[in-house]
């Protein structure tokens, strides 16, 4: 299975040379930026999107929406981890060498890559995170998907993956995050709901300044804390 792309007439190889050729024409400083972006930057960007989504849903959504969204945000990194584990036997079965081992003239921006190429771990991780975020919040999810696609482009630009490695990674991350989401959310939602019931943990799910008041428990169908007689009189 190692010969998925073996000659220049293959569109996969041709696209590899076209995209990686941009690195040859770019100034060295730009290649260093792309190297950092493709190795670490986009993953860090996705982490920031997760944090921004969490901050938004706990302040602006209803309590029930906050519980659902935060359960999905917890699922996002779990999905990424599962997808990377699924990729281990796939890589071992396909045994596709890195493109720079079979093709000369590539501008490889990251040295030391000795593992197999198909499918891309970075693309898999990025898209699994992005789909998990999309399940939690559409607007943040679209931004995350854009970052995941950019990750795939960077991996080819850097000369460490074929385009089909990236496509396979994006597909794998999407499949794991979407197909397992119903089961994962069914398990995670009660956990998040229990956290919302707690005195201090509830702030992780619902901000006190959020619209609709600070009572997280009552608005998600949980019993509200009892009030004293004086408080009841004032409420009346």
Buried (B, 14 or more C-beta within 10 A) or exposed (E): EBEBBEEEEBEBBBBBBEBBBBBEEBEEEEBEEBBBBBBEBBBEBBEEBBEBBBEBBBBEBBBBBBBBBBBBBBBBBBBBEBBBEBBEEBBEEBEBBBBBEBBEEBBBBEEEBEEBBBBBBBBBBBBBBBBBBBBBBEEBBEBBBBBBBBBBBBBBBBBBBBBBBBBBBBBBBBBBBBEBBEEBBEEBBEEBBEBBBEEEEBBBBBBEEBEEEBBBBBBBEBEEEEEEEEEEEEEE
